[in-house]
Amino acid sequence: MSNCIFVTGTGTDVGKTFVTALIVKKLRGMGINASYYKFAASGEEIDKLPADAWHVKIAANLPDEKFVSYSYKESVSPHLAAQLENRPIEIPMLERDFKAAQKKFEFLVVEGSGGIICPLRWDNQRIFLADLVKKFGLPVIIVADSGLGAINATVLTVEYLRAKNIPTRGVVLNRFRTESLIDVDNEKMIAALTGLPIIAKVPVNATEIFWEGMFWK
């Protein structure tokens, strides 16, 4: 079994953290010693944790860990937050933290920052999220808001990942409304245009995720 998966979104505020938390919770409920990791986070903190990490920790009932390697105060892209704090992301630290977490847990769910084309460092070095996904050999699942615009955003994300030769396991449609003609059609069109499976359809305020297949293996 591959012991990690990378969760990216088609953009900001599509519910990537919400879905990530449900995945970790579900895996742990299956008896798998799963946990959560993120390369970099920026913005609000809760109980001294980046808000995303705190949400996953609470939702999945995780023990305390170093969930995030770099945490920045400003709610901006990580590369800009790092510039503002003069604290750039360093690959060796990410390697150390990621490998330690990967070794400690049976399965690791790695959450991205924003969409897949996210700059993490932009100075004398240029590091993008996709660079780390490739470096660590992480297969990807894509979280998309299931409403209007989902087709364009999802297909573009898939095509970028394919251009980078990054394996993609499938798509999760978040905030899915079974009564919505748009959502139902988006599901059909995304599957047809990308050739990828729709792993799960997650309704608003879901407390569980139900998926098709074994994308996490």
N, C-alpha and C positions, 0 to 999 in steps of 0.2 A: 504494500500500500504506500502510495506517495504520502508523505506526512505533512504536506502543507498545500494551501490554496491561497491565491491572491484575489481579493475582492476589489474591483474597480467600479467606478460609476460612469455613466454617460455624461456626467457633469456634477456640479455642486448641488446639494439639497435634493438629491433624488432618493434619499433614504438608505444610502450605503451602510452607514453605521447601524441603523435599525436592522437591516437584513443581516449584517455581519453578526450582530448579537444573537439573532434567532438561530443562525447556523451554529455558532459555538454552543448555545444552549441545547440545541437538538443533538449535536454530537456527544455532548457530555451526558445527556439523557439516554443515549444509546450505549453508555458504558465506556466511551472513548475518553481518554485523558487529554482533552483538547484545551487549548488556550488561545490567546490573542496577542498580536504584535503589530506595531505600526512604526514605520521608519521615522516619520516626523509629523507633528501636529502643531497647529497654531490656533490661538484664540482662548476662549473661556476655559477656566479650570474649576473643578468641583472636588473638594476634599483633597487638594494638592495633586489631582490627576487631570490631564487634558479631558475635556468634556466627553469626547468620543470614547476614550478608554474607560472613563467612569461609567458611562452608559452600558458598555459591553460587560464590564465587571459586575455591575448590579444585576443586569438582565440575565446573565449566564451564571451568576453566583460563583465568580472566580476568586481564588485566593490572591492575595497581594503579590504582584510581580512587577518587574520593570517592563511595562507594556509598551512604552514609547521611548525611542532612543533620544530624540530631540523634541523638546517642547518649547514653543515660543509664545509670547504674550499677545502679539498683534494678530487680529483676525484677517490675515492676508496670505497670499501664496507663500509657501515655506521659503522659497528663495529670497523673497523680499523681507520676510520676517527675520531671516538669518542675517541679511545685510543690516537691518535696523539694530540688531543686537550685537553685530560684529561677532557672530558665533556660527560660522559656516559648518555645514554637514561634512563629516569626514568618513570616508568609506571604511577605514579600519574599525571604527567604533560600531558602525552598522554591522559589519561582519561579525564582530565579537558578540554583540547582543543577539543578533539573529541566530547564530549558530548555537549559542547557549540556550536560547528558548527552544530551538528545534531539537536539541539533544534532550532537554528536560521533559518535553511533552510528546505524547504519542501522535498528536496532530496539532498543527498550528494554522490558524486563520489569520492571514496578513491583510490588513486594510490599507488601501491607498489613500492618497490625499487628493480630493477633488477628482478630476478625470485622469485618464492615463497619460495625457500630454501635460504633465505637471512638472515644472522646473523646481528642483530641490536646491540647486546651487547655481549661481550665475555670477562668477567673478573670473579669477584666473583658471578656475575649473568650471565645467558645465556638466551638471548631473541632472538627468531627467528620471522620473519615476520608472519609465520603461527600461532605462539602463539597469536599474536594480532588479527589476523583475527578470530580465534576461540573465543578469549576473548570478542570481540565486536560483535560477531554473524553476521559477514559480509558474505553474499553470494558472490560468485566469478564469474567473467568472465575472460577468458584467451585470451590474444592477442598473435598471432603467426605470424611470417613472413610466407607468403604463399608458398615460394619457397622450394628448395631442403633442406631436413632435417626437414621439418615441422611435418611430421608424428611422428618421434621418439621423438622430443622435446615436442610435444603436448600431446602424449599419456603418456609419463613419468610424465609430470606435472599433468595430470588428475589423474593418479594412486596415486601420492603422496597426492593430495588433498583428494582423497577417503580414503586413509590409515589414514588420520588425521580426517576423518569424517567432512570435510568441504564441504558444499553444493556448487555445481558448476552449473551455469545457462547455460553456452554454450561457444562457441569459436568465436572470431573475427579473420578472416584471413586478415592480412594487406598486402599492396603492391600487391594485387591480380591482376593477368593478365588473362583476360578471354580467350586470345589467346594462353595461355601457357598450354600445355598438362600436365606438372608437377603440376601446380597450380590447375587445374581442377580435376586431379586425387587425389591430396592431400585432397581437399575438401571432396571428396567421401570417401576416406579411413579413414580420421579422424572421420567423422560422424559414419562410420561403426564400427571402433575399440573402440570408446569411448561411443557410444550411446548418445552423446550430440548433440544438434542442432548447426549448423553453423549460428550464429546470424546475422553476416554481413560479406560482402566481400568488403574491402576498397581498391580502386585503389590508385596508387601513386599520390600524390598532390591533393587528394580529399579535397573538401571544405565542404562536407556534408557526413553524414553517414545514410544509409538506412538499417533498421534492420527488421528481421522477428520475429514475436511474440512480447510478452510484457515481455522480460527478466527482465526489471527493476522494475516490480511490485512484 
